[in-house]
Amino acid sequence: MSTPSQALLRSASSAQDPIVAVSSPPGRGAVGVVRVSGPEAAVQALCRAVVPGPLPDRQAVLRRVLGPSGALLDRALVLRFVAPRSYTGEGVVEVHLHGNPLLLEACVQAFVAAGARPAQPGEFTRRAVAHGRLDLVEAEAVDAVVQAATLQAVRAAQRHLGGELSSRLTAWRDSLLELAVVLEALVDFPEDVDEPGLGSRLDALPALAQAMEELALTFAAGRRGVLGARVVLSGPVNAGKSTLFNALLGHDRAIVSEQAGTTRDVVSEPVTWGGVALRLEDTAGQRDAVDPVEAQGVQRSLRAVDAADLVLEVRDARELLEGGAEPVDPARLAVATHCDLADPPPGWLAVAPDRDLAELRAAVVDRLSLADPGDLIVHTERQKNALVAAALGTRNAAAHGAEEPVLCAVFVREAGTALDELLGAWTSESVLDALFSRFCIGK
C-alpha cells in the first residue's frame, strides 16, 4: 500500500512529463479540443513552439497553431490555466481548433515533437487526484458524468463531483477515528481516561453501519444509470417475444415467423424510455432443442437472462389459461401476449396488436428507476465493496463494545481504513491503474 502522492505519481513514464491528448469526442465537429498538462515551465516551453504569443491566465486568446516545421496548421482559441488553479493542479493549456480529426491529430503531434508525450487513459484526472484537486470518489464521478446513460444518473454523478458523497464519507470516517482514539486511550490508560460520551458513541454504531449498508445497496441502480440497463425478453418458443420486441422498438428488428425456434441468437437494440436508457434483448425460445445451432442459441439466452437487470417473462395468454397460470419470479415482469384472443390471468401485463404498449414501458421504467435522486448513490464496484467492508467493521465493533475495548478498537480502525481507501487516502497502485484505465484518453 502507498499514499496517494506515491501511488498516483509513480508510473512507467515520469509524472513530470508534459502530456497531451485530444479531449473532445471522436469524429468531426465545429470545434475540437487538445489539452496539455505538465510542470508550468515545461508547458510554457511547449506553447512557445506550437502556439507562440503571450497566454494570459484564464483568458481565451486567438493564436496560430504551428506544426513541427513551423507551417500554419490552424488558428485557434487558446486557454491557459496557471498551476495550481487548473483541472490537474499543473500548468494546463487547452487549444480549441476547428473540429477536423486530422487537424487535432496534427496539433497533438506538434506538441509531441516539441517535447510532450501522449497521455494515457485517465491520466489528466489521475494527476488531478495526485495534486489534491479531486479525491478518488470525485475522480470516479468525472467518468460517470461522461458515461451516464440518463440525465438522472448525470445529476447523481454531478453531486459526487461536487463533493457531497465525499463529505458524507469523511464525516463517517472522522467519527469512527475519534472513537478509535478514545478506545485505544481507554485500553492504554484506563485510570486516566474519563469519557462520559463513550456509551452514546458506541450506541450510534449500529445506525451508522445500517447507513453504510443502505448506501452500498444503491450500487445496482447506480451502475444501471451509468452503463444502461439490460432488459431481456424470455419465454418458451412461439410466445410472441420477437413480435413484442419489434413492437416495443417501433420497427422490425427481429425476424418473426410461426415456425418454432426462428430466433437463434440474442438480438438487441438500445432504447430510451422515460429518460431511462436500456438495451432491449430478444432471445431464443426456451425448450429442449435437438438442433445444435438452436441449442447454442438457448444457452446464450440463458446467459442473457442471468446477466439481465430485468427479465420480461413472456407467455401466450391462451396457453396460460389452458395450463393454468404459472408462478413467476417476482423479480421478473410477467407479460402475456395475444390478449386480443384470450384474457390473461391476474398479475400478468396484457399486450396485443391493438393495444398501446405505454403501460408495459412504464412498468419497465418503474422497475429500473434509480434510487431517490434526493439521496446519494454509488456506481462502482470499488465503492460498494469498500462500504460493505466499512459496515462489517462497524457492526463488529458494535458487537464487542465497551466490554471488549481492544477488539472494538480494532474493528473501528478497520471500518475507518475502508472509508479511507474509498476516498483514496491509502490505495494500491494496481487499483489506481485499473480505475483510470476505464477513462477516455483526454480525461
C-alpha positions as CSV (number, residue, x, y, z in Angstrom):
1,M,0.0,0.0,0.0
2,S,1.1,3.5,-0.6
3,T,0.0,7.1,-0.1
4,P,-1.8,8.9,-2.9
5,S,1.2,11.1,-3.8
6,Q,3.4,7.9,-4.1
7,A,1.0,5.7,-5.9
8,L,-0.6,8.3,-8.2
9,L,2.6,9.8,-9.3
10,R,4.5,6.6,-9.8
11,S,4.2,5.2,-13.3
12,A,6.3,3.8,-16.2
13,S,6.7,7.3,-17.6
14,S,7.8,10.2,-15.4
15,A,4.9,12.1,-13.8
16,Q,6.9,15.2,-14.6
17,D,6.5,14.7,-18.3
18,P,4.2,17.2,-20.0
19,I,1.3,15.2,-21.6
20,V,-1.1,15.9,-24.5
21,A,-4.3,14.4,-25.9
22,V,-7.4,15.2,-27.8
23,S,-10.1,16.0,-25.1
24,S,-13.1,16.3,-27.4
25,P,-15.2,13.3,-28.7
26,P,-14.1,11.4,-31.7
27,G,-15.3,12.4,-35.1
28,R,-15.8,15.7,-36.9
29,G,-17.4,18.8,-35.4
30,A,-17.4,22.5,-35.3
31,V,-14.7,22.6,-32.6
32,G,-12.2,20.1,-31.2
33,V,-10.0,20.5,-28.1
34,V,-6.4,19.5,-27.5
35,R,-5.3,19.6,-23.8
36,V,-1.8,19.8,-22.5
37,S,-0.7,19.4,-18.8
38,G,2.6,19.4,-17.0
39,P,5.0,21.4,-15.0
40,E,4.5,25.1,-15.6
41,A,7.8,25.8,-17.2
42,A,7.6,22.8,-19.5
43,V,4.1,23.8,-20.7
44,Q,5.2,27.3,-21.4
45,A,8.1,26.0,-23.5
46,L,5.7,23.8,-25.5
47,C,3.4,26.6,-26.2
48,R,6.2,28.9,-27.4
49,A,6.8,26.3,-30.1
50,V,3.3,25.4,-31.0
51,V,1.1,28.4,-30.2
52,P,3.5,31.3,-29.9
53,G,2.4,34.5,-28.2
54,P,1.5,35.6,-24.7
55,L,-1.1,33.4,-23.0
56,P,-2.8,35.3,-20.1
57,D,-4.2,33.2,-17.2
58,R,-7.9,32.1,-17.8
59,Q,-8.4,34.3,-20.9
60,A,-9.3,32.9,-24.4
61,V,-6.9,34.4,-27.0
62,L,-6.7,33.8,-30.7
63,R,-3.4,32.2,-31.7
64,R,-1.7,30.5,-34.6
65,V,-1.1,26.7,-34.3
66,L,2.2,25.7,-35.9
67,G,3.3,22.3,-37.0
68,P,6.9,20.9,-36.3
69,S,8.2,22.7,-39.4
70,G,6.7,26.0,-38.4
71,A,3.9,25.8,-41.0
72,L,0.5,27.1,-40.1
73,L,-1.9,24.3,-39.0
74,D,-4.9,26.4,-37.9
75,R,-6.0,29.4,-36.0
76,A,-7.4,28.5,-32.6
77,L,-8.7,29.9,-29.3
78,V,-6.2,29.1,-26.6
79,L,-6.9,29.0,-22.9
80,R,-4.1,28.8,-20.2
81,F,-4.7,27.7,-16.6
82,V,-1.8,28.5,-14.3
83,A,-0.9,26.0,-11.7
84,P,-2.3,25.1,-9.2
85,R,-5.6,26.6,-10.3
86,S,-6.3,24.1,-13.0
87,Y,-8.0,20.8,-13.5
88,T,-4.9,18.8,-12.9
89,G,-3.2,21.2,-10.5
90,E,-0.4,21.6,-13.0
91,G,0.1,24.1,-15.8
92,V,-2.7,23.4,-18.3
93,V,-3.3,24.7,-21.8
94,E,-6.4,24.0,-24.0
95,V,-6.3,24.6,-27.7
96,H,-9.7,24.9,-29.4
97,L,-9.3,24.2,-33.1
98,H,-11.7,23.5,-36.0
99,G,-13.0,20.0,-35.3
100,N,-11.3,18.1,-38.1
101,P,-9.7,15.0,-36.7
102,L,-6.7,15.5,-39.0
103,L,-6.1,18.9,-37.5
104,L,-6.5,17.7,-34.0
105,E,-4.0,14.8,-34.5
106,A,-1.6,17.2,-36.2
107,C,-1.8,19.5,-33.2
108,V,-1.1,16.6,-30.9
109,Q,1.9,15.6,-33.0
110,A,3.2,19.2,-32.9
111,F,3.2,19.1,-29.1
112,V,4.9,15.7,-29.1
113,A,7.6,17.0,-31.4
114,A,8.1,19.9,-29.0
115,G,8.6,17.5,-26.1
116,A,5.3,16.3,-24.7
117,R,4.2,12.7,-24.7
118,P,0.7,11.2,-25.5
119,A,-1.4,10.9,-22.3
120,Q,-2.5,7.6,-21.0
121,P,-6.3,6.9,-20.4
122,G,-7.4,8.9,-17.5
123,E,-4.0,10.5,-16.9
124,F,-5.3,14.0,-16.6
125,T,-7.8,13.0,-13.9
126,R,-5.1,10.9,-12.2
127,R,-2.9,13.9,-11.9
128,A,-5.8,15.9,-10.5
129,V,-6.1,13.4,-7.7
130,A,-2.4,13.3,-7.2
131,H,-2.3,17.1,-6.7
132,G,-5.3,17.2,-4.4
133,R,-7.7,18.7,-6.9
134,L,-10.0,15.7,-6.6
135,D,-10.3,12.6,-4.3
136,L,-11.0,9.2,-5.8
137,V,-14.7,9.4,-5.4
138,E,-14.8,12.7,-7.3
139,A,-12.5,11.2,-9.9
140,E,-14.9,8.3,-10.5
141,A,-17.7,10.9,-10.8
142,V,-15.8,12.5,-13.7
143,D,-16.0,9.3,-15.6
144,A,-19.7,8.8,-14.6
145,V,-20.7,12.2,-15.8
146,V,-19.2,11.4,-19.2
147,Q,-20.6,7.8,-19.4
148,A,-24.0,8.3,-17.8
149,A,-26.9,6.9,-19.8
150,T,-29.6,9.1,-18.2
151,L,-29.9,12.7,-17.0
152,Q,-30.9,11.3,-13.6
153,A,-27.5,9.5,-13.5
154,V,-25.7,12.6,-14.7
155,R,-27.2,14.6,-11.8
156,A,-26.3,11.9,-9.3
157,A,-22.7,11.9,-10.6
158,Q,-22.5,15.7,-10.5
159,R,-23.4,15.5,-6.8
160,H,-20.4,13.2,-6.3
161,L,-18.3,15.6,-8.3
162,G,-19.5,18.4,-6.1
163,G,-18.2,16.6,-3.0
164,E,-21.5,15.5,-1.4
165,L,-20.6,11.9,-1.2
166,S,-17.0,12.6,-0.1
167,S,-18.3,14.9,2.7
168,R,-20.6,12.1,4.0
169,L,-17.9,9.5,3.9
170,T,-15.4,11.9,5.5
171,A,-17.9,12.6,8.4
172,W,-18.4,8.8,8.9
173,R,-14.6,8.2,8.9
174,D,-13.9,11.1,11.3
175,S,-16.5,9.9,13.8
176,L,-15.0,6.4,13.7
177,L,-11.4,7.5,14.1
178,E,-12.4,9.8,17.0
179,L,-14.0,6.7,18.7
180,A,-10.9,4.6,18.0
181,V,-8.7,7.2,19.7
182,V,-10.9,7.1,22.8
183,L,-11.0,3.3,22.9
184,E,-7.2,3.0,22.5
185,A,-6.6,5.5,25.2
186,L,-9.0,3.6,27.4
187,V,-7.0,0.4,26.9
188,D,-3.6,2.0,27.4
189,F,-4.5,4.4,30.3
190,P,-7.8,3.2,31.8
191,E,-7.2,5.2,35.1
192,D,-6.6,8.5,33.2
193,V,-9.4,8.4,30.7
194,D,-12.8,9.8,31.6
195,E,-15.1,9.7,28.5
196,P,-18.7,10.1,29.5
197,G,-19.8,10.2,25.9
198,L,-18.3,6.8,25.1
199,G,-21.6,4.9,25.6
200,S,-23.6,7.1,23.3
201,R,-20.8,6.8,20.6
202,L,-21.0,3.1,20.8
203,D,-24.8,3.1,20.8
204,A,-24.6,5.0,17.4
205,L,-22.6,2.3,15.7
206,P,-25.5,0.1,14.5
207,A,-27.3,3.0,12.9
208,L,-24.0,4.0,11.2
209,A,-23.5,0.5,9.9
210,Q,-27.0,0.5,8.5
211,A,-26.5,3.8,6.7
212,M,-23.3,2.3,5.1
213,E,-25.2,-0.8,4.1
214,E,-28.1,1.2,2.6
215,L,-25.7,3.2,0.5
216,A,-23.9,0.1,-0.7
217,L,-27.3,-1.3,-1.8
218,T,-27.7,1.6,-4.2
219,F,-24.9,0.1,-6.4
220,A,-27.2,-1.8,-8.8
221,A,-29.3,1.2,-9.6
222,G,-26.2,3.4,-9.8
223,R,-24.5,1.1,-12.2
224,R,-27.6,0.9,-14.4
225,G,-27.7,4.7,-14.5
226,V,-24.1,4.9,-15.8
227,L,-24.0,1.8,-18.0
228,G,-27.6,1.4,-19.0
229,A,-29.9,-1.5,-18.1
230,R,-30.3,-4.9,-19.9
231,V,-33.9,-5.9,-20.3
232,V,-34.3,-9.4,-21.7
233,L,-37.4,-11.0,-23.2
234,S,-37.5,-14.6,-22.1
235,G,-40.0,-17.4,-22.5
236,P,-40.9,-20.5,-24.5
237,V,-40.9,-20.8,-28.3
238,N,-43.8,-19.1,-30.1
239,A,-44.7,-17.0,-27.1
240,G,-44.6,-13.8,-29.2
241,K,-41.3,-12.5,-27.9
242,S,-39.9,-11.3,-31.2
243,T,-43.3,-9.7,-32.2
244,L,-43.3,-7.9,-28.8
245,F,-39.6,-6.9,-29.2
246,N,-40.3,-5.3,-32.6
247,A,-43.4,-3.5,-31.3
248,L,-41.5,-2.1,-28.3
249,L,-38.8,-0.8,-30.7
250,G,-41.3,0.6,-33.2
251,H,-39.7,-1.1,-36.2
252,D,-38.9,-4.6,-37.5
253,R,-35.6,-5.7,-35.9
254,A,-36.1,-9.4,-35.2
255,I,-37.4,-12.0,-37.7
256,V,-40.9,-13.1,-36.9
257,S,-42.3,-16.5,-38.0
258,E,-44.8,-19.0,-37.0
259,Q,-42.0,-21.6,-37.2
260,A,-40.8,-22.5,-33.7
261,G,-37.2,-21.7,-33.0
262,T,-36.8,-18.9,-35.5
263,T,-34.8,-16.8,-33.1
264,R,-31.4,-18.5,-32.7
265,D,-29.3,-15.7,-31.2
266,V,-29.7,-12.7,-28.8
267,V,-30.9,-9.7,-30.8
268,S,-30.5,-6.4,-29.1
269,E,-31.0,-2.7,-29.6
270,P,-30.7,0.4,-27.3
271,V,-33.7,2.5,-26.4
272,T,-34.6,5.2,-24.0
273,W,-38.0,5.2,-22.2
274,G,-39.0,7.9,-19.8
275,G,-35.4,9.1,-19.5
276,V,-34.1,5.6,-18.7
277,A,-31.6,4.2,-21.1
278,L,-31.7,0.5,-21.6
279,R,-30.7,-2.3,-24.0
280,L,-33.7,-4.4,-25.1
281,E,-32.8,-8.0,-25.9
282,D,-34.8,-10.7,-27.7
283,T,-33.8,-14.3,-27.0
284,A,-34.3,-17.8,-28.4
285,G,-37.3,-19.6,-27.1
286,Q,-36.7,-21.9,-24.1
287,R,-37.1,-25.6,-25.0
288,D,-35.1,-28.8,-25.2
289,A,-33.6,-28.2,-28.6
290,V,-32.3,-31.0,-30.8
291,D,-30.8,-28.9,-33.5
292,P,-27.2,-28.0,-32.3
293,V,-27.5,-24.4,-33.6
294,E,-30.8,-23.8,-31.8
295,A,-29.3,-25.4,-28.6
296,Q,-26.5,-23.0,-28.7
297,G,-29.0,-20.1,-29.0
298,V,-30.9,-21.4,-26.0
299,Q,-27.7,-21.4,-24.0
300,R,-27.0,-17.9,-25.0
301,S,-30.5,-16.9,-23.9
302,L,-30.0,-18.4,-20.5
303,R,-26.7,-16.5,-20.1
304,A,-28.5,-13.3,-21.1
305,V,-31.2,-13.9,-18.6
306,D,-28.6,-14.4,-15.8
307,A,-26.9,-11.1,-16.7
308,A,-30.2,-9.1,-17.1
309,D,-31.2,-6.2,-14.9
310,L,-34.8,-7.0,-15.7
311,V,-36.4,-10.1,-17.3
312,L,-39.7,-9.8,-19.1
313,E,-41.3,-13.3,-18.7
314,V,-43.3,-13.6,-21.9
315,R,-46.2,-16.1,-22.2
316,D,-49.1,-16.7,-24.6
317,A,-52.3,-15.8,-22.8
318,R,-54.1,-18.8,-24.4
319,E,-51.5,-21.3,-23.1
320,L,-51.7,-19.7,-19.6
321,L,-55.4,-20.3,-19.5
322,E,-55.1,-23.8,-20.8
323,G,-52.3,-24.9,-18.5
324,G,-53.1,-22.7,-15.5
325,A,-51.2,-19.6,-14.5
326,E,-47.6,-20.4,-13.7
327,P,-45.9,-18.7,-10.8
328,V,-43.4,-16.1,-12.0
329,D,-40.4,-14.9,-10.0
330,P,-41.5,-11.6,-8.5
331,A,-38.2,-10.1,-9.7
332,R,-39.4,-10.6,-13.2
333,L,-42.1,-8.7,-15.1
334,A,-44.9,-11.1,-16.2
335,V,-46.2,-10.2,-19.7
336,A,-49.0,-12.1,-21.5
337,T,-49.2,-11.8,-25.3
338,H,-52.2,-12.5,-27.7
339,C,-54.5,-10.9,-25.2
340,D,-56.8,-10.0,-28.1
341,L,-57.6,-13.7,-28.2
342,A,-57.7,-14.5,-24.5
343,D,-57.8,-12.7,-21.2
344,P,-54.6,-13.1,-19.1
345,P,-54.6,-14.4,-15.5
346,P,-54.4,-11.8,-12.7
347,G,-50.9,-10.3,-12.3
348,W,-50.0,-10.5,-15.9
349,L,-49.5,-7.4,-18.0
350,A,-51.6,-7.7,-21.2
351,V,-50.3,-6.9,-24.6
352,A,-52.0,-7.3,-28.0
353,P,-51.5,-5.9,-31.5
354,D,-54.3,-3.3,-31.0
355,R,-53.1,-2.2,-27.5
356,D,-50.8,0.7,-26.7
357,L,-47.6,-0.5,-25.0
358,A,-47.3,2.6,-22.8
359,E,-48.3,0.6,-19.7
360,L,-45.6,-2.0,-20.3
361,R,-42.9,0.6,-21.0
362,A,-43.9,2.5,-17.8
363,A,-43.7,-0.7,-15.8
364,V,-40.2,-1.4,-17.1
365,V,-39.1,2.2,-16.3
366,D,-40.6,1.9,-12.8
367,R,-38.6,-1.3,-12.1
368,L,-35.4,0.2,-13.4
369,S,-35.6,3.7,-12.0
370,L,-32.6,4.9,-9.9
371,A,-32.7,5.5,-6.2
372,D,-34.5,8.6,-5.0
373,P,-32.5,11.5,-6.5
374,G,-32.8,13.2,-3.2
375,D,-30.3,10.8,-1.8
376,L,-26.8,9.7,-2.8
377,I,-25.9,6.5,-4.7
378,V,-22.7,4.7,-5.5
379,H,-22.0,3.4,-9.0
380,T,-18.7,1.5,-8.9
381,E,-17.8,-2.0,-7.6
382,R,-14.9,-0.4,-5.7
383,Q,-17.2,2.0,-3.8
384,K,-19.7,-0.8,-3.0
385,N,-17.0,-3.2,-1.7
386,A,-15.4,-0.5,0.5
387,L,-18.8,0.4,2.0
388,V,-19.6,-3.3,2.7
389,A,-16.2,-3.6,4.5
390,A,-16.7,-0.5,6.5
391,A,-20.2,-1.6,7.5
392,L,-18.9,-5.0,8.6
393,G,-16.2,-3.5,10.7
394,T,-18.7,-1.1,12.3
395,R,-21.1,-3.9,13.2
396,N,-18.3,-6.0,14.6
397,A,-17.2,-3.0,16.7
398,A,-20.8,-2.6,18.0
399,A,-21.0,-6.3,18.9
400,H,-17.9,-6.0,21.1
401,G,-18.5,-2.6,22.6
402,A,-17.0,-1.3,25.8
403,E,-16.8,-4.8,27.3
404,E,-14.0,-5.7,24.9
405,P,-12.4,-2.3,24.1
406,V,-9.4,-3.8,22.4
407,L,-11.4,-5.8,19.8
408,C,-13.8,-2.9,19.4
409,A,-10.9,-0.5,18.6
410,V,-9.5,-3.0,16.1
411,F,-12.8,-3.2,14.2
412,V,-13.4,0.6,14.4
413,R,-10.0,1.1,12.8
414,E,-10.8,-1.5,10.1
415,A,-14.0,0.4,9.3
416,G,-12.2,3.7,9.2
417,T,-9.5,2.3,6.9
418,A,-12.1,1.0,4.5
419,L,-13.5,4.5,4.2
420,D,-10.0,5.9,3.9
421,E,-9.4,3.6,0.9
422,L,-12.7,4.6,-0.6
423,L,-11.7,8.2,-0.5
424,G,-8.2,7.4,-1.8
425,A,-6.2,8.1,1.3
426,W,-4.5,4.7,1.1
427,T,-4.8,2.9,-2.2
428,S,-2.6,0.4,-4.1
429,E,-1.2,1.4,-7.5
430,S,-2.8,-1.6,-9.2
431,V,-6.2,-0.4,-8.1
432,L,-5.5,3.0,-9.4
433,D,-4.2,1.6,-12.7
434,A,-7.5,-0.4,-13.1
435,L,-9.6,2.6,-12.1
436,F,-8.1,5.1,-14.6
437,S,-7.7,2.7,-17.4
438,R,-11.5,2.9,-18.0
439,F,-11.3,6.6,-18.6
440,C,-11.1,8.1,-22.1
441,I,-7.7,9.3,-23.2
442,G,-8.4,13.1,-22.9
443,K,-9.8,12.9,-19.3
